[in-house]
Structure formats: C-alpha cells, structure tokens
Amino acid sequence: MSASRKLTRIAVLVSVGRHPVSGVARYSRNDAAALEIGRALSRQHGARLDTLHAGDPANPALEEYLALGAEHVEVLACSPDGDAAAALAVRLQDYDLVLTGTCAEGAFDSGMLPYELADALGYPLVGAAVDIEVAEARVTVRQFLPKGVRRRVEAALPAVVAVHPLASVTPRYAYARQRAGSIDTSHVKPPLSADAAEWTVAPAQRKPVRLVAQEKRSGHARMLSATTTESRGGSVVIEGTSVEKAQVILGYLREHQLIDY
C-alpha cells in the first residue's frame, strides 16, 4: 500500500435490530453509532460515505438509518440463509475504511461478520472501537476493554473497524432526513460457500433460569461477607446410593422454596 493513500471512500454496514421486549424490527443502536462515526470522518476528510445492508430491501427498519443521517442505503439482496459476508466482500473491494457494529441484535448472533469480511478482503481488523481517527494513511482506534481500561491501536488503510456499543457518539434522529433519503437495491453474485448447505436458521431459545436460594441474612451480614472469606454452609454427599443423593438435593430445593412439590 502506498504511504500517501488518503481516506476517500468509507462504507458503513448496517443490520436490522430487534426490540428486546416486543421483538419488533428496528435499527441497530450499535450500527447507528458506527454510522455516526462514519459521518464525522466523512465530513473531516471529504470522503464519500456509503451505507450498505445485506438482506431484505423491503424491511421498513432500514428507513430509520436514513433518519439517522444516511443519504442512501444500498441493499444487497440476500436471502435469510444466504452468505452476507461473501456478498459484502464482493461489493467492498475498493473502500479505504469499512465500519461495522460489533454484533447484531438477534439474541444469539455470533458477531463473526467483521472477522469473515476482513479475512475475505485481506484487510486488518480492529474491534471494540469507541472512537476513530485517520491520519497519514493510518487509522487510530481507541478500544474498549473491561473495567474501564482503554487502549489505542493503529492499523494501515484499508481496514475494517468494528464499533463498540459504548462508542463516544450520540446519533441524532431527524424525520426530514428519512423523507429525503432513499433505499436502493443492487444484486451481486458472491461465490458459493461450501458450508452454506449445513446452516440452519431457528428462533432463539430462552436461556434456562438458574435456581438461586433466597438470601435470608441481614444486610450487615451480607456486607461483611463481601470483605471476608467465610464458609457458607452446605454439605457434601459422597456415600450412599443415587436415590439417597437425589433425596438430599430434593430436600435442599424444598427447604429454600425453589420447587413446590
């Protein structure tokens, strides 16, 4: 790559989110943060900004990205069981910077799209970005790390950057921008994936609820236990038959009202 390469083309990849209570389709808040960062970089460097989505062009949630500042949303028509990463990789060959969210909002989404896309394009990938700067053909990313820790990472352009949900931007919704923008559909022919025939799509299953005994100690006792190491009681059953061991577990569940039979 030439050291004089400038930031001229930015792509922001957006997905369809899902409301955590009603399940209604909406824009993804993580992708909205990526879009806002892309808009700021576009204004700063005079770069072209394209907003892309791989999926159903008729999904009404895509119009919300117009209200959040995307002038147009280009939709790569893709079936629910299609390979979105392969379709996007064909379209994103000549972009200097590709911004994505960390993960979609479909409950058990894998978050593998940025990695698959970077691998297909041959670009470096930087994840968990909370803010992004571009200078001298390099992108500088401040990454989110646990316990409030932050880290700065540099990568050469072109690059793929996955934006963290806690990115330091505030998207602004404007209905007038939604009316002025447009949803455009395009078709690409990605190479067939050898694993596509083995994929299955199913509704997300509810996670099992872990049984926890009700805390009966006072607040003062609980605060003391947080600063000291103490035995919390209980018993270890080694001897006896499987029936006797099961009776011990059943007795514990009844004692703490975790079952009602």
Residue pairs with C-beta under 8 A, 6 or more apart in sequence:
1 137
1 156
1 157
1 158
2 137
3 136
3 137
4 137
5 96
5 137
5 157
6 45
6 96
6 137
7 41
7 45
7 47
7 96
7 97
7 134
7 157
8 45
8 47
8 48
8 96
9 47
9 48
9 50
9 94
9 95
9 96
9 97
10 38
10 41
10 42
10 47
10 48
10 49
10 50
10 95
10 96
10 97
10 98
10 99
11 49
11 50
11 51
11 52
11 92
11 95
11 97
11 98
11 99
12 31
12 34
12 35
12 38
12 49
12 50
12 51
12 52
12 70
12 98
12 99
12 100
13 31
13 34
13 52
13 53
13 54
13 88
13 98
13 99
13 100
13 101
13 113
13 117
14 27
14 28
14 31
14 32
14 34
14 35
14 51
14 52
14 53
14 62
14 65
14 70
14 73
14 101
15 28
15 31
15 53
15 55
15 101
15 104
15 105
16 25
16 26
16 27
16 28
16 53
16 55
16 59
16 61
16 62
16 104
17 25
17 26
17 27
17 28
17 29
17 31
17 61
17 104
17 105
18 24
18 25
18 26
18 105
18 106
18 107
19 25
19 26
20 105
25 59
25 60
25 61
26 61
26 64
27 61
27 62
27 64
27 65
27 68
28 101
28 104
28 105
29 105
29 165
29 171
30 101
30 102
30 103
30 104
30 105
30 163
30 164
30 165
31 65
31 100
31 101
32 65
32 68
32 171
33 101
33 163
33 164
33 165
33 167
33 169
33 171
34 99
34 100
34 101
34 163
34 167
35 51
35 65
35 68
35 69
35 70
35 99
35 171
36 68
36 69
36 167
36 169
36 170
36 171
37 99
37 129
37 131
37 132
37 163
37 167
37 169
38 49
38 51
38 97
38 99
39 49
39 69
40 169
41 47
41 97
41 132
41 134
42 48
42 49
44 134
45 134
47 96
47 97
49 70
49 71
50 72
50 74
50 95
51 65
51 70
51 71
51 72
51 73
51 74
52 73
52 74
52 75
52 76
52 88
52 91
52 92
53 62
53 65
53 73
53 74
53 75
53 76
54 75
54 76
54 78
54 82
54 84
54 87
54 88
55 75
55 76
55 78
55 80
55 84
56 75
56 77
56 78
56 80
57 75
57 77
57 183
57 185
62 73
62 75
62 183
63 73
63 178
63 181
63 183
64 173
64 178
65 73
66 72
66 73
66 177
66 178
66 180
66 181
66 182
66 183
67 173
67 174
67 175
67 177
67 178
67 181
68 171
68 172
68 173
68 177
69 171
69 172
69 174
69 177
70 181
71 180
71 181
72 181
72 182
72 183
72 184
73 181
73 182
73 183
73 184
74 184
74 185
74 186
75 183
75 184
75 185
75 186
76 84
76 87
76 88
76 91
76 186
76 187
76 188
77 185
77 186
77 187
78 84
78 87
80 201
81 196
81 199
81 201
82 196
83 190
83 193
83 196
84 113
85 112
85 113
85 116
85 117
85 120
86 120
86 190
86 191
86 193
87 188
87 190
88 113
88 117
89 117
89 120
89 121
89 190
90 188
90 189
90 190
91 186
91 188
92 98
92 117
92 121
93 121
95 158
96 157
96 158
97 134
97 139
97 157
97 158
97 159
97 161
98 117
98 121
98 123
98 158
98 159
98 160
98 161
99 132
99 161
99 163
100 113
100 114
100 117
100 160
100 161
100 162
100 163
101 162
101 163
101 165
102 111
102 114
102 127
102 128
102 162
102 163
102 164
102 165
103 109
103 110
103 111
104 111
104 113
106 204
107 204
108 204
114 125
114 127
114 160
114 162
115 125
117 160
118 124
118 125
118 160
121 158
121 160
123 158
123 159
123 160
124 155
124 156
124 159
124 160
125 159
125 160
125 161
125 162
126 139
126 141
126 143
126 153
126 155
126 159
126 160
126 161
126 162
127 143
127 161
127 162
127 164
128 143
128 144
128 145
128 162
128 164
129 141
129 142
129 143
129 144
129 161
129 162
129 163
129 164
129 167
130 142
130 143
130 144
130 150
130 163
130 164
130 166
130 167
130 168
131 141
131 142
131 167
131 168
131 169
132 139
132 140
132 141
132 142
132 161
132 163
133 139
133 140
134 140
134 157
137 156
137 157
138 154
138 155
138 156
138 157
139 154
139 155
139 156
139 157
139 159
139 161
140 152
140 153
140 154
141 152
141 153
141 154
141 155
141 161
142 150
142 151
142 152
143 150
143 151
143 152
143 153
143 164
144 150
144 164
144 166
145 151
211 253
211 258
213 252
213 256
213 258
214 256
214 257
215 222
217 225
225 232
235 248
237 244
237 245
237 248
250 259
253 259
